[in-house]
Amino acid sequence: MKEEVIAIFEIGKANKKLLLFTTGLKFLSEKEEKIVSLKDEDGFECDNIDHIEGWIKRSVYELSLSETYELKGINFTAYGAALVYLDGQGRRLAPVYNYLKPVDPSIPQELFDRYGGKDEFCRRTASPAMGMMNSGIQAFWLKKTRPDIFSKVRKVLHLPQYLSYILTGEFCSEHTSIGYHTAMWDFDKGRYHQWVIDEHIALAEPVAAKTLNEININGKKIKVGTGLNYNLSALASYFAGKQEKFLLISTGTQCVNMNPFNSEKLTGEELLRDCLCYLSITGDPVKTSRISLGQLHDEAIKRMSYYFKINENSFRLIKPDTRLMNKLMTRFADERVFISHDKNINELKEELELFVFDNFIEGYHLLMVELADLAVEAINLVLSEEDEAKNIYVTGGFSKNHLFLKLLASSFPDRELYTSEIPDAGALVAAYVLLSAMYPEFKIIPDLGLVAIKT
């Protein structure tokens, strides 16, 4: 008897994968597709969307013929800040432009000037000005620089929903893609910003993440999800477990602190301190703050390793020393050795006075004290005045750093701190959302890999 499965296509900037799960949310297999990038008409690197489309269609067809598996459903998770433009016949009109592609500053400035100035525009859309990383700017750029193409555009899709569209032919938008610093959503009014309407950016109204369409392949009926933004969908799995309010701290090169229970409107001051809002799969605002902890950490490690003449990976062997930590915190209570904090910009000092430490272990403990302080400041930005979040979940690279976790836990003594390890988190959430929609009568709870951290 064939095993019933669902297929999740995970489209990252670097990796493209097909993952299979059972209908009980058990991981079965993963297969990566090697896809060589192309150049757009300006010679800038972009994804080979033709290859991606062909691979998805071929993979689905092959799965429908499998003698081992019975394919029941398909969903997608993909990186944000990418748009696809369709003509009146539903055909793609342009490359999927890279969000790192430079844009003439006068283009976003035109929108800023027309809709209340840069500060108000960015506050209202909860999107720091980031050029083409604001995918709405991509659409406005296309209108200004490629009018011949834009004149033919009848529909605009975010990449996750386009991947669903190539199988279903259904045109839709979904909240996690819209709210990913696109500069398209008016968070004050809970709808598309007026500029999107005025400039005739042909986006669909958002539908629920659990919306399903049905396709027929080789006589088999298969459910297809709308697709989700890879970076933002993770919150959904934490709502599936305990019902207590929580914060999600996603760590790595950039540390992203998400509070889905803070409904306070974003302020101009918060925006200047790198706060923004996303949209959850339910369309609710998620107040978020960001800080480049991983980048600061890695740069400091390189300089300390060179100074103390040790291997750069030596920090992984260091265990928390509470007495040493307290001693250093007392000694350097009124100064920072590593981090320069000026005008809401955190960066390493140009000259690190490492001679103040007897050894690398001392230096590393103080570095983590300073980084944890920055993390706490950023987390506090997303806490409401009477915040009731009981749990803090820490994922990513710093969830394995015991020194950082100990410092973070001691800073929030009234909350429960957990590390959370979820392999292929984006794909797992897309699978969870799909299965929850397909089988609403069953309670499906993903394994969050939670481990409690004590001070």
N, C-alpha and C positions, 0 to 999 in steps of 0.2 A: 504494500500500500504506500502511495506517495505521501511524503511529508508536506503539509501545508506551510507555505513560507510567504514572507513579504520581502520585496527588494527595495533597498535605499541607495540612491545615487548621491554620493557626497562629492560636490564639485568645489574644491578649494583652489586658491591661486596656484599652489605648487603641486597638489596631488588630486587626482581624480579616481574615485573608488566606487566599486559596487559591493554592497554588504548585504548578506542575507540573514534574516531573523526568522525564528519560528513564530507562529501566531500566539505563543506564550511569552514573547519578547526575549527568547534565548538566542544569543549570537551563534551563527552557524559558520559563516565563511566571509572572507574578504578578498577581493581581486582588484588590483590596481591597473589602470590603463595609462600607458605612457603616451602623452600628447605633447607634441612639439609646438611651441607658440609660433605665431605669425607676426607680421608687421602690418600696421594700418597704413592708410594712404600717406601719412606723414612720416612713415618709417619708425613709428613707436610700437613697442611690443604689445601684442594683445592675444587673447585666447583664440585657439583654433575652434571656433564654434561649430563649423561643419563637421569636424572630426568628433566633437562631443555629441552632436546630434546623432550622427551615424552609429556611434558606439552605443548610445542609449537604446536606439531602436533595434539594433542588432542583438543586444543583450536581452532585451525583453522578448524578442521573437524566439531566441534560443531557449530562454527559460520556459516559455510557453510549450516548448516541445520536449522538455526534460522528462526523462523516465524516472528521476529520483524525487523531484520536487513538483508540487502543485502550487503554481504562483497565484496568490489571492489578492495581493495589493502592491502598490508602488508609491513611493514618496521621494522627495528630493530635499536636499539641504545644500545651500550654495553660499558663496561669499556675497557680501553686500556691495553697495556702491557700483552696480553695473546695470545698465539698461539695454533693452532690445526694442528696436523700432520696426513696426509692421506696416505694410501698405494696405490698401483696401481689399486685397485678395488674401491677406494674412501672411504675406511673404516678408522675410527679413530684408531690411533695406541697407544696413550698414554693419560694420564690424562691432563686436562688443568691446567698446573702447576701455582702455586701462585707466583705472581711477588715479594712477600716478602720472598720467599724461599732463603736462603743463597747460595752464589756461591763462590767457591774457587777463590781468587783474581788472581791466576795464569792464569785462563781461559780468562777473558777479557784482561789481560796483554799481552797474546800471540798475540791478535789482535792489541793492541796498538803498540807493538814492531815491528810488521810486516808492519804496515801501517802508518809510520811517527811519532810514539810516541803518548802518551796519549793526550797531549794538541792538537796536530794537528788532531788526529782521532776524538776527541770530538768536536773540532771546525767545522770540515768538515761535520760531521753528525749532528751538532747542538744539541748534546745530552750530557749533563753532565754524567759522569760515575756513574751509579746508580745500578750496579749489574744486577739482574734479572728484575728490573724495565725497563731496556733497553731490550725490547723483542727480539732484535737480539741476545743478549747474551744468552737468553734462548735456541735459536736454536743452537748456537755454543756449549753451555753446553751439549745439548742433543747429539751432534755429538761426543763430547769428553768423556762423561760419560756413554752414552747408545748407543754404536756403533751398537749393534744388532738391536735396534729400528730404528736408523737413516738410516741404510742401506736399510730399507724397505720404507722410506719416498719418496713419489713421488710428493706430493703437500703440501704446507704450507699456512695456512690461518690465518688471524687475526680473533679474536673472532666475531666481528660484521658480517664479510663476511661469516664466517662458519655458523652462524645462518640462513643466507639467503640460503646458500648452502644446508642445510638439507631439504629445501622445493623445491628448484629449480634444484639442482645438478650442478649448474653453478659455476665454479671456477674463482674468481676474487680478486683483491685488490682494495683499495679505499684510496684516499689521506689522509683523516683525521686519519686513522689508521696507515698508513705508517709513517706519520710525527710526531707521538706522542712519542718523545724522544726514538725511537726504536734503534738508532745507525745503521740503515739500509740504510738511504737515504743520498746521496751525494748532499748537498745543493749548492756546487760550480758548479756541472755539471747537476743538475736537473734530476738525475736518481739514481738507486740503487748503493750503494757504491761497489767498486771493490771487497771487501772481500765477499760480498753476492754472487757474481758471482763465485769467486775462490773457495768458500767452498760449492758450489752447493746447496744453500738454495733455494728450489723450489717455489719461490713466483711468482705470476702472475703479469703482468704489470698492473698498476692502470687504472681503468676506471672512467668515470665521475660519480659523486654521484647520478645523475639523471637517471642513467642506469636502465632500467626495464627488468625483465623477466616475463614470463607468465606461470602460472600453471593451471591445470584443476582439480577441486575437485568437485565430485558429478555433473559433467556436467557443472560446472560454471567456467568461465575464470576469474582468479584473478591475478592482477599485483603485483609483488614482487620487492622491492627495494634492493639495495646492502648492506644496513646496514651502520651505521655511528658510529664513536667514540663519546661516550657520552660527553666527556669533551671538545672536539674541535668543534663539529658541531654547537654550539650556535651562532657562528659568522654569519652563513647563514641567520638567521632571521633578523639581523640588516641590511644586504644588501638589504633586501626586502622592507624596508621602504624608508626613505629619502635617497637621493643620496650624501649628504655631507660626506666627509671623517670623520672617527671617531676612537676613542680608546674604547676598551671594558675592564673594570676593574671588574674582578670577585673576590669578596672578601669572606673570610671565614677563616678557620684555616690557609690556605695559600692564599695570595692575588696574583692573576695572571693578569698581564697587557699585553694586546694584541693589537698590531698595524698592521693591515693587509695592510697598505699603506706604510710601510717602507721596501724598497727593498735593503737596504744596507746589505752587507754580515756581518755575525757575526764575531766579532774579538775575539782573545784569551782573552783579558782583559774583554770583556763583558761576556764571558763564565765563567770566574772566579767570576764574580759578579752575578751569577745565571741567566744569560740570555740564551735563547735558541731560536730555531725557530720551529714552527709547520708548517703543510701544511693545507691550507683551503680546502673547498670542491671543489674549482676550481684548486687545485694543486699549488697555489701560496704560497710563504713563508710568515709566520706571525711572525714577530719579537716579542719576549715575554720576560718579566722579572717576577721574582717571589720573594716573601718575606713572611715570616711566621707571618703576622700581628696578626691573630686571636690567635695563640699560645702565642705570647708575651703578648697580651691583657689579655688573661685568666689567665696566670701565675701571672701577675702583680695584677690583681683584687683579686686573692686569698690572696696574701701577704698583700695588702692594707686593705682588709676586716678584716683580722685577727688583723692587727695593730690597726685599728680604731674601732674594735669590732662592725661591722655592717654586715648585710646580703650581700652575694656576688652578689645578683641581684639588689642591691640599685643603681648601676650605671645607670640602665635603666630609673630611674626617674629624672636624671640630665638633665637640659636644658642648652644650650649654654649661657654663660655669657661673652659677648665680652669684657667688661671692665676688668673682672678678667683674661681673657685669655691674653689680652695685657699686663697687669701688670706682669703676670708670665713669658711671653715671654721676657720682658725687664729684669726682675730679673735674669732669668736663660739663658740669651742670649749666654753665653760662656761656658755652661756646660750642661751635660745631667744627670738627676737624676736617670732615669730608665734604659736606654739602653746603653749597652757596645758595641762599634763599633770597632772591631779589625780584620784586615785582611779580610775584606768583610764579616765577620760573625756578625750578629746582635743577641744579647741575653741579657737577663736581667742581671743587675749587681748582684754579689753574695750578697752584702749587700745594701739594699735600705735605704737611710737616710730619712725616712719618717717624722722624727721630724721637717724637714724644712717646713712642711705644717701645717696650723692651723686645717685643717679638711680634710675629704675624698673628698669633692667637689673640693678643690684646687688641691689635688693630682691627681684626675681624669682628670681635665682640662690639667694639664701639661703632663700627660701620653698620652693623645690624641694629644697634640701638637707634642710630640716626635714621635709617631706612624705616624702621618700625614707627618712629615718631611721625615721619611723613605719611605713612600709610594710615595711621590713626587720624591725622588731620584731615586726610581725604575722606575717610569713612565718616567722620563727624559731619562733613558737608552734606551727606545724604540722609542723616538722621533728622527726623522732625523733632519739634520741641518736646513732645511727650511720646517719644518713640517706644513702641511696644514690641519691637522685634526681639524675640527670645533667643533665637539661634543665629549663629554666624557660620556659614559654610565657606571653606577655603579650598579652591581648586587650583590646579596648575603647578608650575615649578616651585613656588615658595611653600606649597603644602608639604613638601618633603624637607624643608629647612626647619629643624627643631628649634633652633635659636630664635628665628623669626616668629614661629608659632608661640613659643613661650612668652615672648615680649608682647605679642598681640593679645594673648589670653589674659595677661596681667593688666592690660589696659582696659579690658572690658570684663571686670570681675562679676558683673551681674548678668552676664549672658553666657550661653553655652557655645563653645567653639568646637567645630568639627572639621576635619579634613574630609574631602570627598574625591574619590578616584573613580572616574567614569571613562573607560576606554571608548574611543570613538563617540564622544559625547553628542556631537551634532547629529550623527546618524541614529544614535539610540533615541534621541528626542523625537526625530522625524518618524521613527518606527513606533514610538509610544503614542504620538498624536494620531497616526494613521490607524493603529489598532484600537485606540479608544473610540474612534469614530466608526470603525467597522463593527466592533463588538461592544456597544455601550452597556450591555447587560453584565459584562464582566469587569471586575475591578483589577486593572493591570497596574502594578506598581514597579517602576524600574529600580534596579539595584544601584543605589547612590554611592556605595562603598564608604559609608560614614565611619569615621573613627574619632571618638571624643578626645579632646586635648585638655589636659589639666595644667594648672599653673604650678 
